[in-house]
Every structure is written in C-alpha cells, then in structure tokens.
Amino acid sequence: MTKEEQYMLRCIELARKGAGLTAPNPMVGAVLVYQDEIIGEGYHERYGAAHAEVNCIQAALNAGHADKLQQSTIYVSLEPCAHFGKTPPCADLIIQHKIPKVVIGSLDPFAEVNGKGNDKLKAAGIEVVKDVLKNDCLELNKRFFTFHQQKRPYIILKWAQTKNHYISTGGAERLNISNDFTNRLVHQWRSEEASILVGTNTALMDDPQLTNRYFNSRQPIRLVLDKELKLPASSRLMNQDAPTIIFNYQKHAEEGQPKYYQISKDENAVHQIIRALYRQNIQSVLVEGGAQLLQSFMDEGLWDEARVITNEELSVENGLSAPTLPSALKIETVSIMSDKIEFYKPKTKNDQL
C-alpha cells in the first residue's frame, strides 16, 4: 500500500465515525499531512455541522501548525464542496490557507459539486490527485451515490428465518428467531439507515417499535405500507418515539404524527414508495418485512443488499415461509452463536460470466 493509500484509508476510518449522523450528507474524513506527519484530522460529525476539511484544518491550527499548511497535503475521501449549503465551500477554505496539494478519494456526484470542487482547486493552482482508493470511498458512501446517481434510496432487505426457512409460525404469537446479540447488531443496522419499512401484517402481529435503542444516532424514519389503514391508534408505531410515514390508499396528510402518504391502487406500491422516498430526500431504507413486502422488492429488482439471519438451532413444523432470494452473490457470512448471518448483493452481468 502506498503512502497516499495509507492516508486515504485513515480518511475512511475517520469518516465512518459519522455513520448514521450525516445523512443526507455523505460521510467524509480528512487528514492533513506535513512531511509524512499527520498534523490535523477531522470528519463530518453530523448533518448541518462543519465538514471534514474544516475540522481537519482547524485541528492543525489548534495544534499550532499554521506555518506548515502552505507546505502540506490534505487528503479527503470525497471531493471538497464548491457551493454554499449549510456551510461555506470547503474548496474555498483550502485555497484560503494556500494548501498546495489535495488528494481526493472520489468525486462527488451531487449536482452542486460533481467536479466543481476539483475544478476550483485546479484553477487556483493547487495540485489535485484523484481516485485514490476510489472503490473503498465509493463503498463508504454507497447510499449517497445510489441516491444521486440512480435517483432512488439505497435498499437493504433484511429478515430472520428458522433453520428450515420459516419466518413465523403463521399464528398470532410472535416467533423470536434471532438471539440477543444479533438483535443488538440489528439495532446498529437501524442506526445506519435513514428509514425502516414494514408491511401491515408485521406491524399488526409484532407491534414493533422500529427504533434504534442502543446506539448514539438519529432515529430512522419508520415507514409502514398499510394500504387499508388497519393499524390501530394503540400501535407503538403511532407513538412519538420516531417520525412515521404510513403509505395507504385512503388519505394524504403531511402534518402531525404520523404522516400519511396516499398511493394509487393502479400502480405497483413498491415503485410508488421508492419515488416518494426520493422526493423526501430519504437516502436509504431497511426493509424488515414481512415476507410479501420483501418478495415484492425482489420481484421488482429493487434491492442493493440482502441480510439473511438464520437461527441454525431453531426449527418449526410449519408456518410462513421466508422470501425466496433471486439470483444473488453471497459476499460474506458471519456467525453469532446460534445465528448465521449471510450478506448478499444482486448479481451483475459480470458476476454471471
């Protein structure tokens, strides 16, 4: 690994500290290096707060390194912004401090940036190196890139199943499949996504909270596909613990809690939900069930990851069968005591060759 890659890897490590806190902005990390010594580090800590470059440069100034900036290189996992948003342009800050070289992990697909930061830096006479650990930087912000390039949220499918591939007994009682350690991991997953989606039957049978209760992050927006508005007012999804949107056939109301988003009977519900999430700047969704809703996403080819939890010590005689995963590429398997967690992604044409 080259020196440039080592410093970029540190940028990525720093950026991950903002997981679940920066959306709809990307996670970004920055490192300032003077003669092979890191003199400042920073990352985008939360949406609306200072960007990574600002925190990095300020850290160097606070440490008394102002005289070194004009002989330093700043590494940043994503192209510095060139527009006024919640904060001033980071490209301008780099130019102001006369930092002579910038190393970028990947360009920013957001229309207000998308090469403009790179161009502004070059126009100021700054040396710019692009695409260092590009694939790693793209993976870091896959939700952000998917949202801006494909005009839809990043979609993760998740379910838990017994050893013989049932997700419930089919009765009124709830079947607890995954163990306590895996359940905690699921809360971490929730903390990393902008929203969580379930269908009517899951909401009625399980009465879930769909909140992140263990990690320091904003609560994801709870989404329910409840076409006929069967969910009672006593449901925990109706409380004030997190914002909730109910997709239904009957009414539309954007004020109060929960909000109601009316969809049409004449079009596939999954496509309408995905368009609605894009319009509302919701960049990712974790689809947690039930089986019919999960299968609908797969049948429409609308998914980016699937996370399947199998309790290898639990079987039931009969019940509701788990969804059927289409042609997919298994990318990782993790075991947590009784549970096996398999991570999949859709197969591309190259994977099938």
NORUR-V601435 format. One line per field, one symbol per residue. ss: DSSP state (H for helix, E for strand, - for the rest). phi: phi as a letter, one per 20 degrees, with the letter a starting at -180 (. if undefined). psi: psi as a letter, one per 30 degrees, with the letter a starting at -180 (. if undefined). A space follows every 10 residues. Layout:
# NORUR-V601435
ss=???
phi=???
psi=???
This chain:
# NORUR-V601435
ss=--HHHHHHHH HHHHHHHH-- --------EE EEEE--EEEE EEE------- -HHHHHHHHH HH---HHHHH H-EEEEEE-- ---------H HHHHHH---- EEEEEE---- -----HHHHH HHH---EEE- ---HHHHHHH -HHHHHHHHH ---EEEEEEE EE---EEE-- ---------H HHHHHHHHHH HH--EEEEEH HHHHHH---- ---------- EEEEE----- -----HHH-- ---EEEEE-- --E-----EE EE------HH HHHHHHHHH- ---EEEEEE- HHHHHHHHH- ----EEEEEE E--------E E------EEE EEEEEE--EE EEEEEE--HH HH-
phi=.ffgffffff gfgfgffegn degeffebcb cdcclmcfda cabfeagneg fgffffffff ffendgfeff cdcddbfcgg fccecfcfff gffffgelff bcddfbfeff gfdknffgff fffenefcdd melgfffffg dffffgfeed lbffddebbd cfgemddafn effedeeeef ffgfffffgf fedfbcccef fffffelfel dedccfbfff feccecgdle fffffffefe fbfccdebed bcbednceed cedefecgff fffffffffe meebbdedpe fffgfffffe mdadbccddd efdcccfbre fffdffgbdf daccdclfdd dddccffegf fef
psi=kleeeeeeee eeeeeffgkf ffkgllkklk kkkjhgkjfk llljelkflk leeeeeeeee efgggeffef glkkkkfkkk lgljbfllke eeeeeeghkf kkkkellkfk efdifeeeee eefggkkkkl hkheeeeeee heeeeeefef hllkkkkklk lleghkflff afkkjjelle eeeeeeeeee fflflkklle eeeeefhleh ljgfkilkkl kkkkjieghf klffkfffag flkkkjklfe lkjflakllk jklkfflkee eeeeeeeeeg hjflkjjgla eeeeeeeeef gilflkjjkk jggkllelak klljkajljk fkkkkjcfkk kkkllkklee ff.
